[in-house]
């Protein structure tokens, strides 16, 4: 059985490492495939906007005794009332049938009568609501405006906080990646987009940004230390930061998804369509995609954006040069020159360390990178006591 606590500790200390940065092309290809599928769904299938956006009439048949063939009954009743166009019928809560049609104000009374006859209920138990498309257009306009303001403010705050616009670009790219994939999933599966879904879309952007900022904060801390000590490249320090925050990201995502999954289950099986189900569906999809982008997309993209900066290039050359020099010094200072096939131990900082046999057990042990030959490497004798 895997000890996840030990596994997370090994990732944090560097004893184990998953190479997220060097394998960035693999993650890019995978995300490109997901984005292509999502965009093709949006282009060819379109988005299933709710009645709040397209406008129309909504009837609710309450206290239905039997729901057998409720879709066919609703379609026949609406057609008999003389309302043209398609009919969307949904079962809500087990005993309520929701019927959505095109706008036909002069046919409302006739539709209520035919629906009451079709489902065997009293005409007073059928409610009707007229929803104009102008309301949905206003909601869409406000949502788009809020999204633009949100992205502008996020760009400014991230650029000022991290003192580089490239972190802001990487973070925004991850946000757009999450939004497009989430909307594409809605398009491919035909999920209805309602005002609650729009609220969910904006919410997942905030969650994805929060997860990305946590990872970036650790990247900034590690890379600042790398520039100061010159013991690790920028890419190595950034990759270590992703490994150190990996378990935290997974735990946070799982804890957030569990209650949302419970709400989804109750919504699909008992409550039916509504604000709660629409909001939880958007959150469930978006949080999962956001956790993926903060780990596999944001940090590798940041490293790629900064790889040609003079300071990053100089750091990489310095680490490579001194790693090779240190290996040559260790070969000369260690008793018995290391052959080409002799094992090498990789330290926590990602720099190779030659391995020499232990003088006691004969087993291989790593030689410290700062080991020196000669008497200075011998233990000091205890000082003589003064009499």
C-alpha positions in Angstrom: 0.0 0.0 0.0 1.3 3.5 -0.9 2.1 5.7 2.0 0.8 9.0 0.7 2.2 11.0 3.7 5.7 9.6 3.0 5.2 10.1 -0.8 4.2 13.8 -0.2 7.2 14.3 2.1 9.5 12.8 -0.5 8.2 15.1 -3.1 8.6 18.1 -0.9 12.2 17.3 0.1 13.2 16.3 -3.4 13.9 12.7 -2.7 11.3 11.9 -5.4 10.5 14.1 -8.3 8.0 14.1 -11.1 9.3 16.0 -14.1 6.5 18.3 -15.0 8.6 21.0 -16.7 10.8 18.8 -19.0 7.7 16.9 -20.2 5.8 20.0 -20.9 5.3 19.1 -24.6 3.4 16.1 -23.5 1.0 18.2 -21.4 0.7 20.7 -24.2 -0.3 18.1 -26.7 -2.9 16.6 -24.4 -4.4 20.1 -23.7 -4.3 20.9 -27.4 -6.4 17.7 -28.1 -8.9 18.7 -25.3 -9.2 22.2 -26.7 -9.6 21.0 -30.2 -12.5 18.7 -29.1 -14.0 21.4 -27.1 -13.9 24.0 -29.9 -15.2 21.5 -32.4 -18.2 20.9 -30.1 -18.8 24.6 -29.8 -18.5 25.2 -33.5 -20.6 22.2 -34.8 -23.1 21.4 -32.0 -23.4 24.9 -30.5 -24.4 25.8 -27.0 -27.7 24.8 -25.4 -28.9 28.1 -23.9 -31.7 28.0 -21.4 -35.0 29.7 -21.8 -33.7 32.6 -19.9 -31.4 33.5 -22.9 -33.6 32.5 -25.8 -37.0 33.5 -24.4 -40.3 31.6 -24.4 -43.0 30.2 -22.2 -42.5 27.9 -19.3 -45.3 25.7 -17.9 -45.1 23.7 -14.7 -47.5 20.8 -14.1 -47.6 20.2 -10.4 -48.6 17.0 -8.5 -48.5 14.7 -11.4 -49.7 11.2 -10.4 -47.8 9.3 -13.1 -44.8 10.4 -15.1 -45.0 7.6 -17.7 -44.5 9.0 -21.2 -44.5 12.5 -19.8 -42.5 13.9 -22.8 -45.0 12.5 -25.4 -47.9 13.8 -23.4 -46.5 17.3 -23.1 -45.6 17.4 -26.8 -49.1 16.3 -27.8 -50.7 18.8 -25.5 -48.6 21.8 -26.7 -49.3 20.9 -30.3 -53.0 20.6 -29.7 -52.9 24.1 -28.1 -51.5 25.4 -31.4 -48.0 26.5 -30.1 -45.4 25.8 -32.8 -41.8 24.9 -32.5 -39.8 22.5 -30.3 -40.8 21.5 -26.8 -38.4 20.9 -23.9 -39.8 18.7 -21.2 -38.0 17.9 -17.9 -39.1 16.0 -14.8 -38.4 18.1 -11.6 -38.5 16.6 -8.2 -40.4 13.4 -9.2 -43.9 14.9 -9.4 -43.5 18.1 -11.4 -43.2 18.3 -15.2 -41.5 21.4 -16.6 -42.5 22.3 -20.2 -40.7 25.0 -22.2 -42.1 26.2 -25.5 -41.7 29.2 -27.8 -43.4 32.4 -27.0 -47.2 32.4 -27.7 -49.1 34.6 -25.2 -52.4 34.2 -27.0 -52.1 30.4 -26.6 -51.3 30.3 -22.9 -54.8 29.5 -21.6 -55.3 26.8 -24.3 -51.9 25.2 -23.4 -52.8 25.1 -19.7 -56.1 23.4 -20.5 -54.6 20.7 -22.8 -51.7 20.0 -20.4 -54.3 19.6 -17.5 -56.2 17.1 -19.6 -53.1 15.2 -20.7 -51.7 14.7 -17.1 -55.0 14.4 -15.4 -54.6 17.3 -13.0 -56.6 20.4 -12.1 -56.0 23.4 -14.4 -55.2 25.5 -11.3 -52.2 23.3 -10.7 -50.5 24.5 -13.8 -48.4 27.6 -13.7 -47.2 29.6 -16.7 -44.3 32.1 -17.0 -43.4 34.3 -19.9 -39.6 34.9 -20.2 -38.4 37.5 -22.7 -35.1 37.2 -24.5 -34.1 40.7 -23.5 -33.5 39.5 -19.9 -31.1 36.8 -21.0 -29.3 39.3 -23.3 -28.8 41.6 -20.3 -27.5 38.8 -18.2 -25.0 37.7 -20.9 -23.8 41.3 -21.4 -23.2 41.7 -17.7 -21.4 38.4 -17.5 -19.1 39.3 -20.4 -18.4 42.7 -18.9 -17.6 41.1 -15.5 -15.3 38.6 -17.1 -13.3 41.3 -18.9 -13.0 43.4 -15.8 -11.9 40.3 -13.8 -9.2 39.4 -16.3 -7.8 42.9 -16.4 -7.7 43.2 -12.6 -6.1 39.7 -12.4 -3.4 40.7 -14.9 -2.5 43.9 -13.0 -2.5 42.2 -9.6 -0.4 39.2 -10.7 2.1 41.4 -12.6 2.6 43.6 -9.5 2.6 40.8 -7.0 5.1 38.6 -8.8 7.0 41.5 -10.4 6.8 40.0 -13.9 4.2 40.1 -16.6 5.1 36.6 -17.7 3.6 35.0 -14.6 0.4 37.0 -15.4 0.4 35.7 -19.0 0.9 32.1 -17.8 -1.9 32.4 -15.2 -4.3 33.9 -17.7 -3.5 31.2 -20.3 -4.4 28.6 -17.7 -7.7 30.5 -16.9 -8.7 30.6 -20.6 -7.7 26.9 -20.9 -10.1 26.0 -18.1 -13.0 28.2 -19.4 -12.8 26.8 -23.0 -12.7 23.2 -21.9 -15.5 23.6 -19.5 -17.8 25.3 -22.1 -16.8 22.7 -24.6 -17.9 19.9 -22.3 -21.2 21.7 -21.9 -21.5 21.8 -25.7 -20.5 18.2 -26.3 -22.9 16.7 -23.8 -25.7 19.2 -24.4 -25.9 20.6 -20.9 -28.2 23.6 -20.6 -26.5 26.9 -20.0 -28.5 29.0 -17.5 -27.6 32.2 -15.5 -26.6 29.8 -12.7 -24.1 28.2 -15.1 -22.7 31.6 -16.0 -22.1 32.2 -12.3 -20.4 28.9 -12.0 -18.1 29.7 -14.9 -17.0 32.9 -13.2 -16.5 31.1 -9.9 -14.3 28.4 -11.4 -12.0 31.1 -12.8 -11.5 32.4 -9.2 -10.7 28.9 -8.0 -8.3 28.1 -10.8 -6.5 31.4 -10.2 -6.2 30.7 -6.5 -4.6 27.3 -7.1 -2.3 28.8 -9.7 -1.2 31.6 -7.4 -0.3 29.2 -4.6 1.9 27.2 -7.0 3.5 30.4 -8.4 4.2 31.7 -4.9 6.3 28.6 -4.3 7.9 29.0 -7.7 9.0 32.5 -6.8 10.4 31.4 -3.5 12.4 28.5 -5.0 13.7 30.4 -8.0 14.8 33.4 -5.8 16.8 30.9 -3.7 18.2 29.3 -6.9 19.5 32.7 -8.2 21.0 33.4 -4.8 22.8 30.0 -4.2 23.3 29.1 -7.9 22.9 25.4 -7.0 19.9 24.7 -9.2 18.6 25.9 -12.6 15.4 28.0 -12.9 13.6 25.0 -14.5 14.7 22.7 -11.7 13.6 25.1 -9.0 10.2 25.6 -10.7 9.7 21.9 -11.1 10.6 21.4 -7.4 7.9 23.9 -6.5 5.2 22.0 -8.4 6.2 18.8 -6.7 6.1 20.5 -3.3 2.6 21.8 -3.9 1.3 18.7 -5.7 -0.2 16.9 -2.7 -1.7 20.1 -1.4 -3.4 20.8 -4.8 -4.7 17.2 -5.0 -6.1 17.3 -1.4 -7.7 20.7 -1.9 -9.3 19.6 -5.1 -10.7 16.3 -3.7 -12.1 18.1 -0.6 -13.8 20.6 -2.9 -15.2 18.1 -5.3 -16.7 15.7 -2.7 -19.5 17.9 -1.5 -20.2 19.2 -5.0 -20.4 15.5 -6.2 -23.0 14.9 -3.5 -25.0 17.9 -4.6 -24.9 16.7 -8.2 -26.1 13.2 -7.2 -29.0 14.6 -5.3 -29.8 17.0 -8.1 -29.8 14.4 -10.8 -31.7 11.8 -8.9 -34.1 13.8 -6.8 -34.4 17.5 -7.4 -34.0 17.7 -11.2 -33.0 20.8 -13.1 -32.6 24.0 -11.2 -30.2 26.6 -9.9 -28.5 24.2 -7.5 -27.8 21.6 -10.2 -26.7 24.1 -12.8 -24.2 25.8 -10.4 -22.8 22.5 -9.0 -22.3 21.0 -12.5 -20.3 24.0 -13.7 -18.2 23.9 -10.5 -17.5 20.2 -10.6 -16.2 20.4 -14.2 -14.3 23.6 -13.7 -12.6 22.7 -10.5 -11.2 19.5 -11.9 -9.9 21.2 -15.1 -8.5 24.1 -13.0 -6.5 21.7 -10.8 -5.0 20.1 -14.0 -4.0 23.4 -15.5 -2.3 24.8 -12.4 -0.1 21.7 -12.3 0.5 20.8 -15.9 0.1 24.0 -17.8 0.8 27.2 -15.8 4.3 26.5 -14.4 5.7 24.7 -17.5 4.5 27.6 -19.6 6.1 30.1 -17.2 9.4 28.3 -17.5 9.2 28.4 -21.3 8.4 32.1 -21.3 11.5 32.9 -19.2 14.0 30.4 -20.6 15.7 33.0 -22.8 16.1 35.7 -20.2 19.8 36.5 -19.6 19.7 35.8 -15.9 18.0 32.4 -16.4 20.5 31.5 -19.2 23.5 32.6 -17.1 22.2 30.6 -14.1 21.8 27.4 -16.2 25.3 27.8 -17.7 26.8 28.4 -14.2 25.1 25.3 -12.7 26.1 23.1 -15.7 29.7 24.4 -15.6 30.2 24.0 -11.8 28.4 20.6 -11.8 30.9 19.3 -14.3 33.8 20.9 -12.4 32.6 19.5 -9.1 32.4 16.1 -10.6 36.0 16.3 -11.8 37.2 17.5 -8.4 35.4 14.6 -6.7 37.0 12.1 -9.0 40.5 13.4 -8.1 39.7 13.7 -4.3 38.0 10.4 -3.9 40.2 7.4 -3.3 40.1 5.4 -6.5 39.0 7.2 -9.6 35.4 6.8 -10.6 35.1 4.8 -13.8 32.6 5.7 -16.5 30.1 3.1 -15.4 30.3 3.8 -11.7 27.0 4.9 -10.1 26.0 8.5 -9.6 23.7 9.7 -6.8 21.3 12.6 -7.6 21.0 14.9 -4.6 17.9 16.8 -3.5 19.0 19.9 -5.5 19.0 18.0 -8.8 22.8 18.0 -9.1 24.6 14.8 -9.7 26.9 13.5 -7.0 29.4 10.7 -7.5 29.0 7.6 -5.3 31.9 5.9 -3.5 32.0 2.7 -1.5 31.6 3.0 2.2 34.8 2.2 4.1 32.9 0.2 6.7 30.2 -1.8 4.9 31.5 -1.5 1.3 28.0 -0.3 0.2 27.8 2.7 -2.1 27.4 6.0 -0.4 27.2 9.5 -1.9 30.2 11.8 -1.7 29.3 15.2 -0.5 29.6 17.9 -3.1 31.9 20.0 -0.9 34.2 17.2 0.2 37.9 18.1 0.3 40.9 15.9 0.1 43.8 16.0 2.5 44.2 16.4 6.3 41.6 19.1 6.4 39.0 16.5 5.8 40.0 14.5 8.9 38.2 14.9 12.2 39.8 17.3 14.7 41.3 15.9 17.8 39.7 17.0 21.1 41.7 19.9 22.7 44.0 19.0 25.5 42.6 19.8 28.9 44.4 22.5 30.8 45.9 21.6 34.0 
